[in-house]
C-alpha cells in the first residue's frame, strides 16, 4: 500500500518509537457510510509477522466549552442511539470537508446552542478511540457569548442548559456525566482556570455556627491567597464569597465542605459569582 493510499495521519518525522511501528502492507475499504468509513489493513509487525487491523477513518471533530459571563458552562442533553440513553455533553460536531476546526466550532456553537462568541481559545486535542479510529477532536473555549438563537439540523433534537464547573465535576464523580470528550474538555478547561480570576458563593449548612467556622475560613482563605468574606446567616448556615486563582478557590471550597474540628457539614452549596475587583483581602462580615 502506497503512502498516498494510507488514510491515517502521517507519522512524526523524528519518531524515537519506530521500533514499535506497524507498517501497512495492503488495505481495502470494508464499509463506506454517510458518517463512518471502515478500513481493513494487513500490517507488518515489529517482529516481522503480519496481522489485520480494522479501523474507522473519521474526518475529525470540534468540541466547544462555552463559558457564560456568570461563570457557568453551556451544556446539552441529547439521546445517543447506540447507547440508548440521554447524555450530558458540551456542544460538538464533525468537520465538514475543507473546513478549518475553528470554523467548525463557531458553526456548531451557533447551530446547536444558539450562541456566538467574541473570544476563542484552543485548549488542546484528544484522540478518543486510538485503537480503532483516526478521529481527533479539537477543543476550544468560547467566551463573550451572545445568544442569537439555534439553527438545528433536520432530525436533530437536544436540550440546552447550564452547569457550573463544580457541578459537572460532581456529576463526573457520580457517574452522571460519562461522555469521554466532555470529561476531557472539562478538565482541560479546569487546567486553564489558574490563569483566570474566578469567584463563587458558598453556603454551608449543618452544625457550622458557634464552632469557629468563620475564623477558620478566614485563615484558610488568607493562606490560599483568596479574597472575599464570610458571615453567619440567620438560618444557621454560613455564607462565604470567594475569589482568586481557580485552584486556590477550589481548595478553599473543598475546605468548606469539611470545616474545622467541631463542625459537622451537612451540605455545601456552590454557585458561580461575578468577580468583585474592589475586594483586596478576606474578612468576616456581620450576620445576614
Buried (B, 14 or more C-beta within 10 A) or exposed (E): BEEEEBBEEEEEEEEEEEEEEEEBEEBEEEEEEEEEBBBBBBBBEEEEEEEEBEBBBBBBBBBBBBBBEEBBBBBBEBEEEEEEEEBBBBBBBBBEEEBEBEEBBBBBBBBBBBBBBEEBBBBEBBEBEEEEBBBBBBBBBBBEBEEEEBEEEEEEEBEBEBBBBBBBBBBBEEEEBEBEBBBBBBBBBBEBBBEEBBBBBBBBBBBBBEBBBBEBBBBBBBEBEBBBBBBBBEEEBBBBBBBBBBEBBBBBBEBBEEBBEEBEBEEBEBBBBEBEEEBEEBBEBEEE
